[in-house]
Amino acid sequence: MNIIFATTELPPLEAGGAGYLVARLRSQLQAQGHRVRVVVAADGRVEDPDVVVIGSFADHLERSKAVAEAVAGLVREESADLIEFQDFYGTGFAALADRDRYGLTNTRLAIRFHGPMSSILDAIGHPHSGHEVVLEMEWRAFDMADAVLVPSAAMADHVASSFGVSRDRLIIAEPARSEAIERVAFSPGPRPQLVVYGKRAEVKGSLSFMDAVIPLLESRSDLEVRFIGSDDWSWAEDRSVTEILLERIPGELSDRVAFEAMAQPGELGARLAGAWLVVVPSLFETFCLAAHEVRAAGLPLLVADLDAYRGFFDEATGAVIYDGSVLGLRRAMDELLADPQRLAALAAAPGPVYADPLEAYRSPLPAPRHPQSQSGLATLATQSVAATSKKAEPTVHTVLRRALRILPRPVAGLAMRVVPQSIKDRFRDAASWPAEEARRARVGRHERVRRLAATMPGVEQPDVSIVIPCYEQGQWLMDAIASVYEQTYDSWEIIVVDDGSTTAETIGAIDAAAELPRVGLVRQENRGLAAARNAGIAMAKGRYIVPLDADDELEPDFLDEMVAALDDNPRAAFAHCWAELYGDVSELWVTRPFNLYQMLLSNSVVGCVVLRQEALASVGGYDETMVNGNEDWELWVRLLLAGWLQVDVRRPLFRYRRLGTSMSTRTEARFEAGRMEIVERHRDAYSPEALVTMKRGWYPAVSLICGPTLTASALEVHDLDDCEAIVVGGEPDEKLQALCRTRGWPLRVAADAEGAVAMSRGKYVTDAAAVRWAHGDSLLQAAMALEDELGAFAIATDEDEVLLWRRWALVAGDSPHHKAIPGGELGVVVAESPLARGAFADPAWELPPIQTNLPIHRQSPEVEGFVPSVL
C-alpha cells in the first residue's frame, strides 16, 4: 500500500502520543514493504525525503488548508491508497471539505481517533468558548471521513454515540506500541513510592492526582511521589501545569514530590525501579500508550474507569480500576499501599492481549464516499464552520452599506473610487461597490420584467406549465419568475404553489407574483416539495411540465431547446441538461452520460427538467412520501422502469442556486440513506437478480472485444460472468453464440475496433483476441484491481502491453487517470492490439469545449464496477 499520514506531531519535531503512534506505525508498515509518507504541521527540519514539514500555524483552518495542499502535492507525485489524518485541530477538515479541488475525490481519507479537543475540554470541564471553530472542524471532519479508525470496540461505541459516526465507517485499529519495553522484576523499594507516569496535563489528571495524594502525604511520612513525564500547558490558567502543581504542594511536603523528564521506552524499567504502584490518573483517553507501557514493564497499575481501558485492563491483567473521582483515587491508592501482596499479584499478572496494529491496513477499508455524499457533506461542513466563525457585524458596516444604497449611481461609484485604500480594505466585505451594483442590477431586472409582463398577451392553451413551489423563499421568487419571462420560447404559463409560507416577506412576494399575467396561484398547508409540485401540476394546462424551485432560474433558451428535444423524441418522458451553480458556489455542473443501470445507483439528472405531462400522469406524479429529498430521483427511476426514455441535452441551460444549507445540500449529504429509501420503494428492480440483468445490458464489468476467428474455448475459461462480447469483422460462430447464451453475456457485432469500442458498455475493456489470460479468475482479479486503483487507466505487463483497459481512458483522452498498474502474472499479450488510450473519441465522455469562465465540476462517468453489496 501507499499511505500518507498527516499530523501535527512527529518526534523529534514535536512530542506527543499521536506523533509516537505515527512514527511506530510508519516503521512497522515500512518493514512490511509499504510506502509511507508523512506530512507534519510543525516547526523544524527532518532529513527524510518521505517527511514533508510545512511549519506551524496559529490559525487552525489555515493549518488544515496547508496540510491539504501538501497532501495533494504528494498524491500528484504518486497516488495514495489511504490518507490518515489525526483528529484533533481538525487537521483533515480542508482536504475533506474540498476533495475535488485537491484531487482527492477517489482517494480514501480516514481520521484516526486520538482524542479531539472537544473530548479534552469536556473532560477537564473547560468551556468551549473561544474554540468553537476548531471544535466544529473536528466534528465535521468525522462526519465527512470515509473511515474513522478507533483503538477498541469500547471506543467505537464512544465515537458512534458522541460524534454520530455510522458503524460501517468505524474501523478498529489498535495503536502500534513500543517494542523496546522489557518486562522487569517487581522490586518495590523500602519506602512506599507512587509514580505518576505520562504527560503532566489537566486531561491526564495531574491536578486531580495532586488533590488526591496530598492527604496521603500528610498522613504517611514515609510516602514518596514521583512524576515522570513531559510538561504541558494549562487550558484554564494558561501556564505550565508543573508550575501549578508546585504551587499546590505544601512547603513541608515538597521534598517528597519529584518531577522528572519522560522516560524513553528502553529505560522505562530502570526508571520505574523501586515504585510500589504506577498511577495513570487520566480524565479522558482513547488508548493511553503510557498505561500499556507500564503493564508491559510488569508494574502494578491504577487507572480511572474510562472507555479506553475496557477490554484491556482489570485485575486479571495487572490493573486496578477506580471510579474516576478524586476521593476514589485517594481511597484506591491508600488501600493498595497497605496491601503489598496485592501489589505483587498485580505485577505478576499477564498483561493485556493485543491485536496486530497493521491488521486494519490489510483488511479492505471503506471505499471513498459517493461523490454526491462528498459534495453535500462538504457543503454542510463548510457552511457550518463559516457560520461558527462569523462575528457580529459592526454598526459602521451597516451604516456604510446603507449610504451606498441611497447615493445615486455616479456618486456612489465615484465615492468608492476616491475612498482611501486603507478604508476600502477595512470595509470591502461590508460595503463592496460591485456587490451594490449587483443588487441594483437585480432590482432593475425585476422592474424590466414587470414592464414586459404588462404588455404580454395571455395564452389560453400553453405548451409548457412552469410549476414553482415556494416555502419561505420570497426573497428569490421574482428571480425565478423573471427567468421565465425572459424565455425565447413564448407558449408558457406559471403556477406558483405557496406551500404554507408564514413570513411576511414570502407571502408578500407570492401575492405580488400572482398579479402578473400568465401566473396562477395555489395555496395549501405545508406538505413538502413533492406534494407542492403535484398540487401545481394538477392545475397545469401545458402538455409539458417544468418543476422550477423558487430559488433557481432558467437560461433564456431553456424552453426552446428542451421542448424541441422532447418533440423530437416522443417516447421520452423528460429532457434534462447541465446546470450552472451560483450563489455560494460558482461552478458548471456537467452530468455524466446517461446510463439506466447507473441511474439506479446515483442520480445524474438535475431536478429542473421538461416533463411530458402524459408520462407523468401514467406513473402518478411525484411520491409525496419522499419528504427527505430525492423525490425527483425517485420519479426518474419510476418513469424509466415503466419503459419511458429520456433525452440528455448536454448544455448548461439551468441556473441552480446554492446558498446556505439548502434541502438539496442536506439530500446530498445523506445520499446513502436516500438511496435506500428508493430501493425500499422498488424492491423488484433492486433485487440482486434484477440488478445483475440490468447491469449486463447497460454496464457490464468487462467488454470482451473478439476477433473474427476467436473461438468459444478462448472465452469459456473466464470465471467472470459480468461481461459482454463484441465480435469484430464477422459473424460469431454457433459455439460462441451458444456460450454467450449460457453465460448470459450480451453479444453484438462490430465492423472494426472503433465500432466495437463505440458500442461497448463495460467499465473495463480487454482485447480478447490479443490477450491470453493465465487462469480462469485472472480477468476478475484484473477488474477488481482496477476497481481498487482508482487512478489507473489500465493493467499492463512489464513491457507496457495492456491486458485490461478502463473504457473511460479509451474514449476520452482527457480522462483523469494517470498510471498503469502491473499485472503481468495475470495474462500474456500474444498479438498486437489496436486499442490505445484516447484513440476512440466519444463526445459524451470527453469534456467538450465550453465558453465559460467558471470552474467545471464534472460528474464522473463511472460508478461501481460490481453490484453494490449494500443494496
VEXZA-815464 format. One line per 2 residues: number of its first residue (from 1); for each residue x, y, z of C-alpha. Coordinates in steps of 0.02 Angstrom, whole numbers. Layout:
N
NUM> X,Y,Z  ...;
This chain:
871
1> 0,0,0  45,182,-19;
3> -4,276,140  9,458,192;
5> -4,513,373  -49,694,411;
7> -11,753,588  46,898,695;
9> 161,786,798  309,680,748;
11> 466,653,852  589,734,859;
13> 496,886,788  352,882,912;
15> 323,758,1054  151,684,1084;
17> 58,521,1085  -9,544,908;
19> 166,577,844  240,423,927;
21> 97,319,858  128,383,680;
23> 315,351,697  288,172,758;
25> 155,133,628  266,203,492;
27> 413,95,547  309,-63,555;
29> 221,-30,389  386,5,303;
31> 455,-157,371  310,-245,284;
33> 356,-164,117  229,-23,115;
35> 269,153,55  233,278,195;
37> 246,467,183  210,594,319;
39> 152,775,316  194,864,479;
41> 125,1033,526  263,1079,648;
43> 420,1185,658  590,1116,613;
45> 676,1010,482  692,823,454;
47> 820,742,339  696,617,268;
49> 632,629,87  467,549,138;
51> 429,675,277  359,844,222;
53> 370,979,356  260,1130,323;
55> 284,1232,482  165,1278,622;
57> 12,1390,603  -76,1499,729;
59> -243,1476,640  -316,1300,637;
61> -408,1325,472  -253,1391,383;
63> -154,1244,451  -285,1123,387;
65> -278,1204,214  -88,1195,213;
67> -96,1011,259  -221,981,118;
69> -106,1068,-8  43,965,50;
71> -54,801,44  -123,843,-129;
73> 54,875,-190  111,704,-131;
75> -38,621,-215  3,709,-379;
77> 179,638,-368  118,463,-327;
79> -60,412,-293  -104,353,-117;
81> -213,209,-61  -251,294,104;
83> -225,462,187  -242,456,376;
85> -266,620,471  -256,650,657;
87> -422,705,731  -376,850,845;
89> -367,1027,775  -472,973,625;
91> -313,933,529  -407,840,392;
93> -552,964,377  -493,1060,223;
95> -446,905,124  -615,826,161;
97> -714,985,130  -633,1019,-40;
99> -587,847,-105  -621,888,-286;
101> -506,1041,-291  -366,945,-206;
103> -388,794,-320  -439,679,-177;
105> -614,627,-233  -560,448,-268;
107> -434,431,-126  -481,352,41;
109> -473,484,178  -478,422,357;
111> -471,504,528  -385,417,673;
113> -469,448,840  -328,506,955;
115> -430,624,1064  -513,779,990;
117> -513,946,1079  -698,935,1120;
119> -671,775,1219  -524,852,1312;
121> -618,1012,1356  -769,913,1415;
123> -659,801,1521  -575,946,1612;
125> -735,1048,1624  -665,1191,1520;
127> -790,1297,1420  -793,1284,1230;
129> -799,1472,1207  -653,1534,1105;
131> -629,1364,1024  -792,1349,928;
133> -716,1348,754  -588,1211,783;
135> -717,1105,877  -834,1121,728;
137> -691,1074,610  -655,918,712;
139> -837,863,717  -864,895,532;
141> -707,801,485  -776,647,573;
143> -938,671,477  -852,681,307;
145> -718,547,328  -729,385,231;
147> -671,291,386  -634,330,569;
149> -501,221,649  -530,186,834;
151> -419,88,954  -551,-29,1027;
153> -731,-86,1021  -771,18,1175;
155> -703,175,1092  -804,132,936;
157> -960,142,1044  -900,308,1114;
159> -867,384,942  -1032,321,872;
161> -1133,396,1015  -1033,557,1040;
163> -994,605,860  -1130,517,761;
165> -1011,414,654  -1103,269,572;
167> -1045,95,621  -998,47,444;
169> -865,184,442  -787,137,610;
171> -631,29,594  -549,-46,748;
173> -362,-17,732  -258,-38,889;
175> -111,83,902  65,22,873;
177> 150,1,1041  334,14,1080;
179> 428,-150,1058  578,-89,1160;
181> 499,-114,1332  560,-265,1428;
183> 467,-339,1575  565,-314,1737;
185> 557,-398,1906  442,-306,2026;
187> 555,-245,2169  470,-110,2273;
189> 588,0,2372  596,9,2562;
191> 488,167,2565  315,173,2485;
193> 330,258,2317  193,315,2197;
195> 241,355,2018  128,459,1905;
197> 178,412,1729  136,514,1574;
199> 123,694,1519  85,820,1657;
201> -79,892,1591  -253,935,1652;
203> -333,800,1544  -204,675,1607;
205> -273,701,1782  -112,777,1852;
207> -203,909,1955  -333,784,2014;
209> -195,667,2070  -113,805,2171;
211> -278,841,2259  -295,656,2299;
213> -116,623,2357  -83,773,2472;
215> -189,699,2615  -93,536,2595;
217> 74,626,2603  15,716,2760;
219> -40,553,2845  107,445,2787;
221> 276,523,2825  368,386,2727;
223> 271,409,2562  361,475,2409;
225> 285,535,2244  372,546,2076;
227> 300,625,1916  385,552,1762;
229> 333,639,1601  341,796,1497;
231> 259,960,1547  102,1031,1464;
233> 11,1197,1463  -146,1228,1565;
235> -306,1268,1471  -384,1350,1623;
237> -236,1455,1685  -132,1475,1526;
239> 31,1423,1610  138,1270,1645;
241> 47,1127,1730  206,1087,1828;
243> 206,1265,1894  27,1242,1956;
245> 71,1075,2037  219,1151,2129;
247> 108,1287,2199  -14,1158,2267;
249> 117,1062,2367  130,1122,2547;
251> 307,1176,2587  337,1041,2717;
253> 294,905,2587  393,972,2439;
255> 549,866,2473  444,708,2448;
257> 375,756,2274  493,746,2124;
259> 468,796,1942  566,702,1809;
261> 578,701,1620  486,573,1515;
263> 565,402,1507  620,329,1342;
265> 548,154,1307  717,68,1328;
267> 745,143,1500  569,130,1569;
269> 604,-21,1680  755,61,1761;
271> 662,224,1786  517,137,1872;
273> 629,31,1985  576,46,2166;
275> 398,100,2126  260,17,2229;
277> 121,73,2114  110,169,1950;
279> -39,285,1930  -108,349,1763;
281> -249,462,1827  -313,523,1657;
283> -484,604,1644  -500,555,1461;
285> -403,436,1349  -427,347,1185;
287> -295,212,1216  -155,284,1326;
289> 12,217,1273  85,261,1444;
291> -33,143,1536  6,0,1418;
293> 193,32,1433  179,16,1623;
295> 100,-155,1609  225,-207,1475;
297> 361,-168,1602  275,-276,1734;
299> 224,-142,1860  56,-136,1952;
301> -58,-5,1877  -200,106,1941;
303> -314,190,1811  -483,275,1806;
305> -640,192,1741  -631,250,1558;
307> -696,178,1395  -517,174,1331;
309> -468,39,1456  -615,-79,1434;
311> -561,-244,1360  -380,-213,1411;
313> -365,-178,1598  -432,-262,1754;
315> -352,-354,1900  -326,-508,1791;
317> -210,-405,1680  -123,-314,1824;
319> -226,-156,1842  -348,-87,1969;
321> -489,24,1908  -554,167,2018;
323> -712,268,1991  -628,422,1918;
325> -659,538,2065  -527,621,2175;
327> -597,530,2326  -600,364,2234;
329> -419,388,2181  -364,428,2359;
331> -451,275,2430  -383,160,2296;
333> -203,219,2323  -221,204,2512;
335> -290,27,2500  -157,-33,2378;
337> -11,41,2476  -74,-53,2629;
339> -78,-220,2535  95,-268,2467;
341> 36,-443,2425  -99,-375,2310;
343> 28,-261,2226  142,-410,2196;
345> -3,-509,2122  -44,-365,2006;
347> 137,-353,1949  145,-540,1915;
349> -17,-543,1814  -1,-561,1625;
351> -28,-402,1525  -171,-373,1403;
353> -183,-470,1241  -165,-360,1089;
355> -215,-371,907  -97,-337,762;
357> -94,-147,737  -68,-173,550;
359> -223,-281,528  -331,-130,485;
361> -216,-92,340  -227,-268,272;
363> -416,-277,277  -519,-183,147;
365> -558,-8,212  -721,77,166;
367> -718,149,-9  -722,338,-35;
369> -896,408,-2  -1005,428,-155;
371> -967,594,-244  -1142,657,-206;
373> -1116,622,-22  -945,704,-29;
375> -1021,860,-107  -1167,875,14;
377> -1066,838,170  -931,961,116;
379> -1057,1099,84  -1138,1072,254;
381> -968,1069,339  -902,1225,252;
383> -1059,1324,289  -1062,1266,469;
385> -882,1317,501  -909,1483,412;
387> -1064,1518,518  -970,1472,676;
389> -827,1591,635  -938,1734,581;
391> -934,1879,702  -1068,2008,734;
393> -1067,2144,603  -1005,2312,669;
395> -1131,2454,659  -1015,2555,549;
397> -1026,2421,414  -1215,2434,410;
399> -1207,2624,400  -1083,2618,256;
401> -1189,2493,158  -1346,2599,182;
403> -1253,2752,123  -1206,2663,-38;
405> -1388,2616,-67  -1455,2794,-55;
407> -1316,2876,-157  -1351,2898,-344;
409> -1253,2777,-452  -1122,2903,-518;
411> -1093,2975,-345  -1080,2803,-262;
413> -958,2740,-394  -851,2896,-376;
415> -854,2882,-186  -789,2705,-190;
417> -650,2759,-310  -589,2905,-206;
419> -604,2824,-33  -427,2792,34;
421> -364,2616,6  -345,2585,193;
423> -530,2618,219  -576,2513,66;
425> -478,2367,138  -564,2388,305;
427> -741,2391,237  -728,2295,74;
429> -828,2148,141  -961,2262,216;
431> -987,2387,76  -922,2323,-90;
433> -971,2432,-237  -978,2280,-355;
435> -1098,2196,-234  -1204,2354,-229;
437> -1201,2362,-418  -1261,2181,-425;
439> -1403,2223,-305  -1455,2372,-412;
441> -1446,2266,-570  -1563,2138,-491;
443> -1689,2272,-443  -1678,2343,-620;
445> -1707,2171,-694  -1865,2148,-592;
447> -1930,2317,-650  -1897,2275,-833;
449> -1987,2109,-816  -2138,2193,-738;
451> -2145,2316,-884  -2128,2171,-1007;
453> -2266,2073,-917  -2384,2220,-930;
455> -2378,2209,-1121  -2379,2020,-1135;
457> -2538,1938,-1202  -2615,1792,-1111;
459> -2612,1614,-1179  -2764,1501,-1171;
461> -2678,1335,-1204  -2493,1347,-1161;
463> -2371,1214,-1217  -2275,1222,-1052;
465> -2329,1244,-872  -2190,1302,-756;
467> -2232,1246,-578  -2142,1346,-442;
469> -2167,1284,-263  -2121,1416,-135;
471> -2095,1393,51  -2013,1540,141;
473> -1910,1586,-14  -1993,1750,-56;
475> -1829,1842,-75  -1787,1739,-230;
477> -1958,1708,-307  -1953,1857,-426;
479> -1785,1798,-495  -1861,1630,-543;
481> -2013,1713,-621  -1906,1839,-714;
483> -1806,1697,-794  -1969,1628,-866;
485> -2025,1796,-936  -1853,1810,-1020;
487> -1876,1647,-1117  -1858,1647,-1306;
489> -1999,1518,-1311  -2169,1603,-1291;
491> -2302,1472,-1254  -2298,1452,-1065;
493> -2388,1483,-901  -2325,1493,-722;
495> -2409,1412,-572  -2342,1468,-403;
497> -2381,1349,-259  -2375,1430,-86;
499> -2332,1280,22  -2389,1355,187;
501> -2267,1502,196  -2279,1607,355;
503> -2156,1752,336  -2223,1920,281;
505> -2085,1937,150  -2131,1773,63;
507> -2319,1799,73  -2299,1974,1;
509> -2187,1911,-140  -2312,1773,-185;
511> -2458,1896,-185  -2360,2014,-299;
513> -2316,1872,-417  -2498,1817,-430;
515> -2543,1988,-503  -2430,1961,-654;
517> -2501,1898,-819  -2491,1710,-851;
519> -2461,1674,-665  -2582,1563,-569;
521> -2579,1531,-382  -2614,1381,-271;
523> -2608,1396,-82  -2601,1249,37;
525> -2538,1198,209  -2355,1149,214;
527> -2345,972,144  -2171,964,68;
529> -2094,987,-103  -2168,833,-188;
531> -2345,874,-132  -2325,1056,-183;
533> -2268,1006,-357  -2413,886,-376;
535> -2534,1025,-324  -2465,1139,-459;
537> -2464,1000,-589  -2649,965,-554;
539> -2688,1145,-607  -2571,1144,-759;
541> -2636,1161,-938  -2475,1125,-1031;
543> -2426,963,-1116  -2255,987,-1038;
545> -2214,1024,-855  -2061,1113,-786;
547> -2033,1092,-598  -1936,1251,-555;
549> -1888,1288,-375  -1917,1464,-312;
551> -1732,1498,-286  -1673,1437,-457;
553> -1679,1509,-633  -1689,1458,-816;
555> -1570,1517,-952  -1664,1613,-1090;
557> -1657,1468,-1215  -1703,1332,-1089;
559> -1879,1304,-1155  -1832,1321,-1338;
561> -1700,1185,-1332  -1781,1068,-1207;
563> -1954,1070,-1287  -1876,1038,-1458;
565> -1782,889,-1385  -1942,813,-1317;
567> -2038,849,-1477  -1905,751,-1572;
569> -1916,603,-1451  -2099,556,-1421;
571> -2051,405,-1313  -1951,514,-1193;
573> -2032,561,-1028  -1915,705,-990;
575> -1772,809,-1058  -1631,861,-942;
577> -1475,969,-957  -1320,1032,-866;
579> -1326,1168,-735  -1233,1323,-684;
581> -1213,1329,-496  -1216,1504,-423;
583> -1233,1590,-255  -1112,1521,-126;
585> -1038,1411,-264  -989,1463,-441;
587> -965,1309,-549  -1027,1225,-705;
589> -1104,1056,-662  -1079,930,-804;
591> -1179,771,-785  -1117,600,-840;
593> -1180,515,-999  -1348,435,-962;
595> -1347,251,-912  -1502,166,-844;
597> -1409,47,-728  -1302,188,-658;
599> -1461,291,-636  -1523,161,-512;
601> -1366,185,-407  -1347,375,-412;
603> -1439,521,-489  -1370,606,-645;
605> -1521,715,-684  -1544,888,-609;
607> -1714,920,-531  -1769,1050,-659;
609> -1819,959,-818  -1954,970,-951;
611> -2078,831,-912  -2205,757,-1031;
613> -2373,776,-944  -2435,611,-1017;
615> -2287,515,-945  -2303,599,-777;
617> -2487,554,-765  -2451,374,-813;
619> -2345,346,-656  -2448,452,-536;
621> -2338,607,-514  -2213,637,-375;
623> -2211,520,-225  -2271,630,-82;
625> -2199,512,49  -2023,563,-8;
627> -2012,703,119  -1822,698,149;
629> -1770,740,-29  -1734,632,-183;
631> -1915,646,-239  -1853,694,-412;
633> -1730,547,-424  -1866,427,-369;
635> -1980,496,-506  -1845,474,-641;
637> -1820,293,-584  -2008,260,-587;
639> -2028,333,-762  -1880,237,-832;
641> -1934,73,-753  -2105,100,-832;
643> -2023,99,-1003  -2010,284,-1040;
645> -1848,354,-1113  -1755,516,-1078;
647> -1664,650,-1178  -1496,718,-1123;
649> -1468,897,-1183  -1284,922,-1146;
651> -1284,1109,-1122  -1296,1219,-964;
653> -1474,1285,-980  -1523,1289,-796;
655> -1457,1400,-655  -1453,1312,-487;
657> -1434,1425,-335  -1326,1352,-196;
659> -1348,1467,-49  -1341,1417,134;
661> -1393,1245,194  -1525,1204,64;
663> -1633,1050,55  -1532,989,-94;
665> -1372,1002,9  -1446,901,151;
667> -1509,773,25  -1335,752,-48;
669> -1259,735,125  -1374,590,165;
671> -1353,508,-6  -1329,330,56;
673> -1486,336,164  -1583,422,25;
675> -1538,286,-99  -1604,154,20;
677> -1771,246,27  -1784,225,-161;
679> -1729,43,-150  -1866,8,-24;
681> -1997,77,-145  -1934,-25,-293;
683> -1876,-189,-217  -1907,-289,-376;
685> -1794,-177,-480  -1659,-181,-346;
687> -1660,-368,-314  -1490,-449,-344;
689> -1558,-542,-496  -1636,-386,-574;
691> -1479,-283,-545  -1368,-416,-624;
693> -1480,-423,-777  -1491,-235,-791;
695> -1304,-217,-768  -1259,-340,-905;
697> -1363,-243,-1029  -1309,-68,-978;
699> -1143,-77,-884  -1055,-246,-879;
701> -892,-255,-784  -793,-304,-940;
703> -819,-291,-1127  -731,-433,-1219;
705> -683,-373,-1394  -659,-528,-1500;
707> -576,-552,-1670  -671,-645,-1806;
709> -575,-808,-1780  -585,-810,-1590;
711> -660,-974,-1531  -781,-1004,-1389;
713> -648,-1106,-1299  -539,-949,-1285;
715> -676,-862,-1186  -757,-1000,-1087;
717> -606,-1009,-971  -660,-847,-886;
719> -747,-863,-718  -818,-686,-729;
721> -999,-686,-787  -1019,-496,-784;
723> -963,-475,-964  -1020,-437,-1140;
725> -943,-500,-1303  -919,-394,-1459;
727> -860,-484,-1615  -760,-381,-1740;
729> -758,-411,-1928  -876,-556,-1947;
731> -1024,-651,-1878  -994,-757,-1722;
733> -999,-944,-1747  -1133,-1051,-1667;
735> -1022,-1108,-1523  -984,-930,-1473;
737> -1168,-884,-1483  -1211,-1034,-1375;
739> -1077,-988,-1248  -1145,-812,-1233;
741> -1322,-877,-1209  -1262,-997,-1074;
743> -1159,-865,-982  -1290,-727,-1002;
745> -1168,-617,-1099  -1243,-491,-1220;
747> -1169,-522,-1393  -1150,-391,-1531;
749> -1056,-373,-1694  -947,-227,-1749;
751> -861,-190,-1913  -696,-138,-1834;
753> -611,-96,-1669  -676,82,-1672;
755> -854,20,-1690  -826,-110,-1554;
757> -766,18,-1427  -907,136,-1477;
759> -1040,5,-1440  -954,-66,-1286;
761> -1038,-35,-1119  -914,-113,-999;
763> -825,-15,-866  -668,-108,-923;
765> -618,-171,-1096  -500,-309,-1150;
767> -443,-361,-1322  -488,-544,-1304;
769> -405,-584,-1470  -237,-513,-1412;
771> -229,-564,-1229  -212,-742,-1165;
773> -263,-746,-982  -161,-851,-862;
775> -306,-936,-773  -494,-930,-753;
777> -505,-793,-624  -370,-680,-699;
779> -497,-567,-783  -594,-549,-620;
781> -434,-510,-524  -385,-380,-653;
783> -555,-296,-646  -552,-294,-456;
785> -377,-221,-457  -432,-78,-569;
787> -585,-55,-460  -471,-28,-310;
789> -340,77,-403  -450,225,-446;
791> -312,324,-530  -260,186,-652;
793> -309,183,-835  -252,4,-867;
795> -169,-154,-806  -15,-196,-908;
797> 133,-313,-920  309,-260,-880;
799> 329,-224,-1067  182,-100,-1058;
801> 68,-214,-1157  -107,-183,-1092;
803> -210,-327,-1025  -364,-231,-969;
805> -417,-52,-1009  -529,67,-915;
807> -655,117,-1050  -652,299,-996;
809> -467,306,-1045  -503,230,-1216;
811> -642,351,-1264  -579,512,-1182;
813> -402,575,-1196  -436,695,-1052;
815> -483,559,-927  -403,594,-757;
817> -316,425,-741  -127,439,-734;
819> -45,268,-722  -48,86,-772;
821> -30,-43,-635  70,-204,-656;
823> -20,-366,-688  100,-469,-790;
825> 61,-625,-690  -123,-616,-743;
827> -104,-633,-930  8,-626,-1084;
829> -17,-518,-1239  0,-632,-1389;
831> -40,-511,-1531  -35,-326,-1566;
833> -193,-236,-1513  -274,-84,-1595;
835> -335,-20,-1426  -246,139,-1370;
837> -278,274,-1243  -394,410,-1308;
839> -400,333,-1483  -589,309,-1488;
841> -659,481,-1451  -837,482,-1383;
843> -910,658,-1365  -1019,601,-1220;
845> -866,550,-1118  -749,692,-1164;
847> -770,862,-1087  -824,972,-1233;
849> -753,1148,-1259  -870,1262,-1162;
851> -862,1451,-1169  -860,1487,-984;
853> -750,1567,-853  -823,1454,-720;
855> -731,1305,-648  -807,1143,-712;
857> -868,1014,-588  -889,855,-687;
859> -992,708,-629  -886,553,-652;
861> -948,443,-797  -909,292,-688;
863> -996,211,-540  -967,46,-451;
865> -900,-89,-566  -986,-227,-469;
867> -1161,-234,-394  -1152,-142,-226;
869> -1173,-260,-80  -1264,-126,22;
871> -1416,-144,-89;
